[in-house]
Structures are given as structure tokens and as C-alpha cells.
């Protein structure tokens, strides 16, 4: 029997302020590792504050949405540089502080310096996008 591919995906967040920023449409994407290449446009997203497998910390689902786009991202915090590509095509290399601040705000941080506290080492992963207007908030 062939194993079915999972179409629903969990996005868990550890910071309470991310829930508010996502619902307000300020945080428009999240950056994650995707070792098994499971994130694809069209996948249903279940937004959670906390990990649903850790019931002692009182996690809860706060919304549902759909992945609208996925991009590859490389973050080089010590160089103040970010590279983004779509489908193997380089979308851009960002080094200007204004561009890096915009990226950071779109990911829920106050600015690039705040984001570098989270991504303190070089990172390669995916940017997962959704449209807040199309989400259902619980």
C-alpha cells in the first residue's frame, strides 16, 4: 500500500507576539528548515502557538490558512546579507540595511538587529508565505 502524502502542515510559533502579527497581516512569512522538502504552495497550514505535542505548556491552534509560495533563503548574519531564490533562480541578494529591516519586519521582528538575535549563525532554509486575508482565525 502506497503511503499518502501529507497535505496539512503545522506551523508552530514560540513567541506570543507572532500570533498577533500574523493575524494583523504584518508577519507574512516564516523561515524554517525543510529537510524533507514538504512545504509546497497549496498546502494547508495549521497555525499553532506552542507545540501541540507539548500539552504541559498549553499550546493552542489560532488559525488555518494555505501556503501561497515557498522560496529558498540563505541568511548570513555576520555579513549582514540575505540571499533569496525561487525555483533555482536568484531573486536577490540583500545587503542594504533598509532591505534587511523590511525582511525582518515581514518575518515578525522589529528590525534586522532583532532578527539576527534569532538567526545568529549562517542559515539555509525556506520562506513559507501565506495571505492573512485568506486565513481563518480561531
C-alpha positions as CSV (number, residue, x, y, z in Angstrom):
1,X,0.0,0.0,0.0
2,X,1.4,3.4,-1.0
3,X,1.8,6.0,1.7
4,X,-0.3,9.1,1.2
5,X,1.5,12.4,1.1
6,X,0.6,14.8,4.0
7,X,-1.3,17.9,2.7
8,X,-1.8,19.6,6.1
9,X,1.2,21.1,7.7
10,X,1.8,22.6,11.2
11,X,3.5,25.9,11.8
12,X,4.3,26.3,15.4
13,X,5.4,29.6,16.9
14,X,7.1,30.2,20.3
15,X,6.6,33.9,20.6
16,X,3.1,35.2,21.6
17,X,3.6,38.4,19.6
18,X,3.9,36.4,16.4
19,X,0.2,35.3,16.7
20,X,-0.9,39.0,16.7
21,X,1.4,40.0,13.9
22,X,0.2,37.1,11.7
23,X,-3.4,37.9,12.3
24,X,-2.8,41.6,11.5
25,X,-1.0,40.7,8.3
26,X,2.3,42.1,9.4
27,X,4.2,38.8,9.6
28,X,3.6,37.5,6.1
29,X,6.0,34.6,6.1
30,X,8.1,32.4,8.3
31,X,11.6,31.0,7.8
32,X,12.1,27.3,8.5
33,X,14.3,24.4,7.7
34,X,12.7,21.9,5.3
35,X,14.9,18.9,5.2
36,X,12.3,16.7,3.5
37,X,11.1,19.3,1.0
38,X,7.5,19.1,2.2
39,X,6.5,22.8,2.0
40,X,4.7,23.5,-1.3
41,X,2.2,26.1,-2.4
42,X,-1.3,24.9,-1.8
43,X,-0.6,23.0,1.4
44,X,-3.0,23.7,4.3
45,X,-1.4,25.4,7.3
46,X,-2.4,25.0,10.9
47,X,-1.0,27.9,12.9
48,X,-0.2,27.0,16.5
49,X,1.3,28.9,19.4
50,X,3.5,26.4,21.1
51,X,3.9,22.8,20.1
52,X,0.7,20.7,20.2
53,X,2.8,17.7,21.3
54,X,3.8,19.5,24.5
55,X,0.5,19.8,26.3
56,X,2.2,21.0,29.6
57,X,2.9,24.4,28.0
58,X,-0.8,24.9,26.9
59,X,-0.4,25.1,23.1
60,X,-3.3,26.1,21.0
61,X,-4.2,26.5,17.4
62,X,-5.0,30.1,16.4
63,X,-5.7,29.7,12.7
64,X,-5.8,27.9,9.4
65,X,-4.5,29.1,6.1
66,X,-2.9,28.0,2.9
67,X,0.7,28.1,1.8
68,X,0.8,30.6,-1.2
69,X,4.5,30.4,-2.0
70,X,7.8,29.0,-1.0
71,X,11.3,30.5,-1.6
72,X,14.8,29.3,-0.7
73,X,16.7,31.6,1.7
74,X,20.2,31.9,2.9
75,X,21.0,34.1,5.9
76,X,24.5,35.3,6.7
77,X,24.0,37.4,9.9
78,X,27.7,38.2,10.4
79,X,27.9,39.6,6.8
80,X,24.6,41.4,7.0
81,X,23.5,39.6,3.9
82,X,20.5,37.5,2.8
83,X,20.0,35.6,-0.5
84,X,16.6,34.6,-1.7
85,X,15.8,32.4,-4.8
86,X,12.6,31.0,-6.3
87,X,12.7,27.8,-8.3
88,X,16.5,27.9,-8.5
89,X,16.5,31.5,-9.9
90,X,18.2,34.1,-7.8
91,X,15.6,36.7,-6.7
92,X,18.1,38.9,-5.0
93,X,21.0,39.4,-2.5
94,X,20.1,41.9,0.2
95,X,22.8,43.8,2.0
96,X,21.3,47.3,2.5
97,X,20.0,47.9,6.0
98,X,16.7,49.2,4.7
99,X,16.1,45.9,2.7
100,X,17.2,43.8,5.7
101,X,14.9,45.7,8.0
102,X,11.9,45.2,5.7
103,X,12.6,41.5,5.5
104,X,12.9,41.3,9.3
105,X,9.6,43.1,9.8
106,X,7.9,40.8,7.3
107,X,9.1,37.9,9.4
108,X,7.7,39.4,12.7
109,X,10.9,41.1,14.1
110,X,11.3,44.7,14.9
111,X,14.3,45.1,12.7
112,X,17.4,43.3,11.2
113,X,19.3,43.5,14.5
114,X,16.4,41.8,16.3
115,X,16.2,39.1,13.6
116,X,20.0,38.5,13.9
117,X,19.4,37.5,17.6
118,X,17.2,34.7,16.3
119,X,19.4,33.7,13.3
120,X,22.8,34.2,14.9
121,X,24.6,31.7,12.7
122,X,24.5,31.1,8.9
123,X,21.2,29.5,7.9
124,X,19.8,27.8,4.8
125,X,16.1,27.0,4.6
126,X,12.8,28.0,3.2
127,X,10.5,31.1,3.4
128,X,6.9,29.9,3.7
129,X,4.3,32.5,2.6
130,X,0.5,32.8,3.2
131,X,-2.1,35.6,2.8
132,X,-3.6,36.6,6.0
133,X,-6.8,37.8,4.3
134,X,-7.5,34.2,3.2
135,X,-6.9,32.7,6.6
136,X,-9.5,31.6,9.2
137,X,-8.6,32.8,12.7
138,X,-9.7,30.8,15.7
